[in-house]
Amino acid sequence: MSNAEHDVVVETPDTTVAEEKSNRKQPFPQGFLDTISTGWAERPESMPAPRAQAPYAAARRDKVSEAFPGKRIVVPSGSFKQRSNDTDYPFRPHSAFVHLTGWANESEPDSVLVFEPKDDRHVVTLYFRERADRTTSEFYSDATIGEFWIGARPSLAGVAADLDVATAHIDTFVAGDDDLVVEESDELTRFVSELRLVKDEFEVEEMRTAVAVTASGFDDIIRDFDRAIAHPRGERIVEGVFHQRARSDGHWEGYDTIAASGHHACYLHWTRNDGAVVPGDLILIDAGAEIDSLYTADITRTLPVNGKFSEVQRRVYETVLEAADAAFAVAKPGVKFRAVHEAAMQVIARRTAEWGVLPVTAEEALDADAGGQHRRYMVHGTSHHLGIDVHDCAQARREMYYDGVLEAGMVFTIEPGLYFQIDDLTVPEELRGIGVRIEDDILMTEDGAVNLSADIPRTADEVEAWIARLQG
């Protein structure tokens, strides 16, 4: 049931029941108001030990404090966002708030993390709405935050112990004219984004977990291929199967799942997912499980629906795999981030030129100023940083991101593709409608790149064996 179905008039026990001018909201009878606050058992609360992420979040806060001495810093969690009329989307806190507090899928809307300057450092306080006493009208009459409706909410003392940070009621927070606020201060927003470029040990383990859940989701999809094939909107079946795994073993998906079968695979952000899944076609699945800490994987596999690649499908697939492997080979500490993309593009340009679909040579296509003809078939970049956001660190400066240098602790994707749209007359008819992307999640270490998603089959032969094993 939705919140909207059971909204009620906000009343308090010591007020006269007023007539509500609504065709669907009814006032509470006086007997209800007289008795609702009584007859409840005590709610003893034991204080938890600080969570594993607490010291890591504290170290991140120290870096923010050092970067902005004497400045009052405010990091909001964000608020509910309206979906339609009086229903909201599920709340998802701001990534910088999660990173600096360690408070993730259980965090409260409209909270703020405040760095109050004191002497040569900051005193940090997390402000949020304390759980309402059962003698208050909020408990039973507010369908958005009342515990009668949504279940138990966290206490100030419990969160303080859990996160190892001071807490206070949001009603005591007062904004200042000179506050630096994330998403309002460009300098602060950029800093907290760049702070996530290099992941700590806790974050790396969370990324491994997100990849593992995602891998299980891909297995589930293959096991349920027959159901997807039988349904007229089989792409929705694929999407739903992955959603079940992401929700059961994690928090949500990190982004809208792309389940693109046939020529839909040529649309880079196909999330409509309303098409059929037809044997003989390929299906491109781009999906990532977001676990409870809100770290997300981002993985793509392109699968033959009937379990076997055709000759032309395999040729395109193996070219994309070659590009991915070339990108992986150059990914080393000290290398420019953009070199990963450049390595993949060299393969894409060379192979499409060999196939005769380019109007120029591969060398001419790779010319930085006059070339680019091969990009018609792969318009997107090869890599992006990954973490709490699927496109993590998006507010970082170019010199720190695309032109930045790879460092140990960075996590990013490698995801080349080839997309020959169904009506593209520049390519032979046999290629039209084929779209292939292979995407893996990469951890940079001192010793080189590690493919976190390497256990999910990648080569054409491995993919065919994977499908045969799970459907056998």
N, C-alpha and C positions, 0 to 999 in steps of 0.2 A: 504494500500500500504506500501511497505517497504521503508526504507531510501535508500536502494541500487537502487531502481527503478528511483530515482530522484536525484542522486548525480550529481553535476555540477563542472565545473572547477573553482577553487578559483581564482578570479580576483579582482582587485581594480579599482575604477573609473578612476584613473590617469595613468593606465598602458595600453600598447598595448595588444590587445587580442591575446594570443598565441595559437598556434595549439596544441591541446591535443592529445597525442599519446595513444588513447584508442578507442576501437570500439564501445563504448557506452556513452562516455561523450562528450558533445558538449560545445564549448566555448560560452560565452555571446557576443551578438552583442554590438557594441559600444553605440547604442541608449539606450539599457537597462542599461549599466553602467553609462550613463550620467544622467539617470532619476530615478534610483531605490532608491536613498537616499533622494529624495524630495517628498513633497506632503503628509506627514504623520502628523496626529494630535498629539498634545502634550499628554504626558502620565503622568498626575498628580499622585502622589503617597502619600497616607496618611499613617502615621506611626502607626502600630498596637500596642496595649498594649501587654506586655509580656504574652506569652502563659502560661497556667496553669502548665505546666511541668517545666518552667524556674527556679523557686526557688529550685525544687528538683534536677535538673541537676547541679545547682550551688553548692548545698550541696555535691553532689558526687564529683565534681571537687575539692572542699576543702579537701576532704579525700585523693585524689590523691596527691594534693600539700603537705599535711602534711606528707605523706609517703615517698616522694622523695625530701627532702629539697636540694636546690642548684643544682638540676638536670634539664636540659632542656628536656621536655617531648613532644613527637609528637604522635598524634593519627590520623592516616589517615582514610578518609572515604572509600577508595578503588576506583577502576576504573571500567569502563565497562569491561566485560569479553566476549571474542569472542564466538559466537555460531557457525558460519560457514562463511567462506569467509569474506564478509564485513557486516555481520549482528551480532548484539550483543544480549546477554541475557538482560532482563530488569535489570536495575541497582538496587542493594540492598546494602545500606551502611553497613560498619562493625558495629557489635553490640556494641562494646565499644564506637565507635564514636557516635552512637545514644544515648547511655546511658548517655554520658558526655556532650552532646550538647542539647538534646531534639529535635534535627532535625531528622526527621524520613523519611517518604516516599517521601517527597519533597526535600530532601537534594541533593546537587550537587556532581557529581563524581569528584574525584581528589581534594577534599577539605582536609584540615588538621587543627586539633585543636592543638594549641601550648601553652605549659606552659613555659613561659620565667622566669627564676629565677631572683628575684629582692629583695635584702635585705633578709628578713627571710620569704618571701612568693613568689608566682608566679603571673605574669601578664598573663592573658589568652586571646588569640586572635584566632578567627576563620578565616582562610584564604580560599577563594574560588574565582572562576572566576566571576567577575562582569558582569552584563548584558552588551551586546555590544551596543554601539550607532548605530543608523540606518545609519550613514554615513560610517560605517566600512564594509569591505567585509564579516566579520564574520556573520553579520545579515542575508545576503541572500545566501551566498555560502557554508556555513559549515552545512551539513545536520545532523551533530551530535549535535551541540550546537547552531546553528543559530536560532534566534527567528522566522524567516520566516518559518522555518521547524517544530520546536517543540513547539512553543508558548512562552509566556512570561517567562523569567527567573528572579530569585530574585535579588534584589539590595543589596548592602552592607548595606546601611542605613536601609532598611526594615528588613533584617535578624537580624541586631544588635538590633533593637527595639523588634522584635518578640521573640528572644531567650535571650535577656538581656545579651549580651556578645559582646565584641569589635570585629569588623570585619576588614579585610584588603584584598586587591587583592592578588590572589595566585602568581602573578608575583613578588611580593615583598618578598615572603617567601624564605629563604635561609637555607638549611639543614646544620647542624653542625656535625663534626666528632664524638662528644661525646654525641649526642642526644640519649635518650632512646625512642625507637620507638616500638609501639605495634606490635606484631608478629615478631619483631627482638630482642627485649629484653625479655628474659624469665621471669625475675623478674617483669617487668611492665605488661606483658601479663597475668601472673598469678594473679597479684594484681587486675587488672580491671575485671578479670573473677570472682574472689572471692567477689569483691564488689557487684556483682549482686545476691549473695546467699540469702540475706535478702532484700525483696522488701519494698519500702516505700508506703505511702498511695496512691500516684498517680498510681504506678505500679499495686497495688492490684485492683484498680478500672478498669484499662485497661484489666487486666486478666478476670475480671467479664464480661466485654463487649465482649472480644474475645470468651469466652465460650457461651455467649448468641447468637452471630452470628453463631457459630458452631452448636448450638442446632437447630436453624432455618434451617441450611443446612441439618441436618439429617431428619427433618420433610419433607423438599422438596424431598429428596431421596425417602422416603416411598411413598409420593404422586405420584411419577413418576415410581413406581415399574413396572407397566404394560408396560410402554415404554421400560424399561430396559429388561424385560423378552422377549419382541417381537423382540429385536435387536440381531443379531448374536454376536455382541461384547457388550453385555449389561453392562459389567463392565465399559466400556468407557462412557456409558450414565450416570451411577452413578457418575463417576468422574466429568463429565461435569456439571451435576446438582449442585453438591457441589461447583464447581468452580464459577458458576454463582452467587451463594449466597455470596461466599467469596469476589468476585470482586465488587458486587453491594453494599454490606454492609460493606466492609472492603477494604483492599489493595490487598491481594493475599492469597494463602495458605501458612502456615508456613513451609510446606514440601510437598513432592509429595504424593498425596492421594493414599491410599491403598484401592482398591475396589476388594476384593478377594472372589470370589464365589466358592462354592464347595471345591475341594481339593486344590485350589489355596490359601485358607485361611491358609494352613499349611506352606506356604512360608512366612517367617516373614516380609520380605520387598518386597512383590509382588506389584510392581508399573507398570508392563507392562499393566495390566488392559485391556486385549484383549479377555477375555473369556466370555462365555455365562452366564446369570443369570437364573438358572433353578429352577422352583418350586419343592419343596422337599429338596433342598439344603439349607445350611446356607450361608450367605454372611457376611464376616468380613469387616467392613468399619472403617478405621483408618484415621481420617481427622481433620484438625484444621484450622480455619480461622485466618489469620494474619491481624489485624486491622491497621488503618492508622498510629498509633504510632509504629507499627511493633512488638507489643506484640502478641503472638500466643497461641491459645489453642491447645490441643493434646488429642483427645478423640476417643475411640474405642467402637463400639457397634457391636455385632454379632446378625444378624437378620434371622429368618426363612423366606425364600423367599415367601412361600405360606401362611405365617401368623401364622403357628402353628409348634411348635417343635415336632419332633418325640420323642418317649420314650428315645432312646439312645442319641439323641441330647440334650434333656433336662437334662439328667444325667450329661453329660459333662459340659453343661452350668452352672448348679447349683453348680458343684464342683469349677469351676472357680470363680463364685460369692462368694462362701464360702471362697476361698483363698483371694479374694479382701477384703471381710469384715474383715477377720482375720488380714490382713495387716493394714487396717484402724484403727482397735481397738487398736493396739499397738503404733500408731503414736501420740506421745505426746511430748510437750516441754521437752528437756533434754534427750530424748531417742536417741540412736545411729541411724543414717540414715539406716544402714544396717539391723537393727532389723525389718524394714518393709518388706524387702525381705525374711528374715529368717522366719517370720510368715507365709507368703504366701507359702513358700517351704514346711513347715511342713504339710500343708493341701494337697498340690500336692503329696508329698511323701506318705502320709497316704492313700489317695484315690486310687492312682494308685497301691499301694500294695494290697489294698482290692480287686481291680479288677483282681488281679493276673497277671499283666503285668510286674511287677518287678521281677528280679531274686533273690532279697534279701528282707529282711524286711524293713519297713519304717525306723526303727531306724538305720539299717545298711546303708541305702541310705543317711541318713542325716549326717553320719559321715563326718567331714570336710576334712579328708585326704583320706580315702579309699572309700567313698561313691559317691553319685552324679548320681546314675543310673536313678533316676527320671528326671534328667535334660535333658535326651534325648527328653522328651516331652514338656519341657519348657526351652530352652537353654538361653533365654535372662533374664536380670534383671527385677525386679518388679517395680523399680522407677528410675526416673531421675528428676533433677531440670528443671524448665520450666520458660520461660519469653520472652525476646527478641529473644532468640534462642529456638528452640524446645528442644534441648539438651543443656540447658543453663549452664553457668559456667563450661564448659567442660575442661578449662585449670586450674581449681582449684586443689590444692594439695589433695592427697587421704585422708589425715588426716582432711581436711576441707570438703570433699565431702562424699565419701562412709563411711569413719570412723568418719565423723563429727557428731555433735549433732544437733538435730532438734531445731530450734528457731522460735519464732513468726515472721511472715513476710516471711517465706520460702514458695515457691510454687513448688509443685512437683507432679508427676504422681503416681498412683498406677495402675498397669496393668498386672496382672497375666494372664496366658493363658495355654491352652493345645492344642497340635498339633500332630495329629496322621497321618503321611504322608501316601499317597495312596499305597505305596509299602513297608510299614513297617510291616514285618512279625512277629515282637515281640508282636503285639497287635491283638485282635480278628478282624475278617473281618468287623464286624459291626461298629468298631471304625475307620477303615481306611478311610482317606479322610475328617475327621471332624477336623476342626480347630476353636477354640473359644478364643477370648480375650475380656476382659472388662477393659476399661481404663477410669479413672476419674482424674480430676485435683483438687488437694488438697491444701488448704491454711492452714498453721499452725498459730494458734492464741495463746494468753496467756492461753486461756481456753481449748485448744485442737484443733483437726483437724476439718476443715470444708470442705465438698465436694462441690466445686463450680459447679460441673456438675450433682448434685443430681437430678435436675429436668428432666434430660434426662432419660427415663425409664431404669431400670437396671435389675429387677427380670424377670424371664421367663414369669410370668403371666402379669406383667406390659408391657413387650415388645409385647406380643400377643395383649393386649388391645390397645396399641399404634398404631400398624399396622391396626387393625380393625377400630379404630376411624378415622385415616387419609385416609383410603381407602374406608370408608363407604359413 
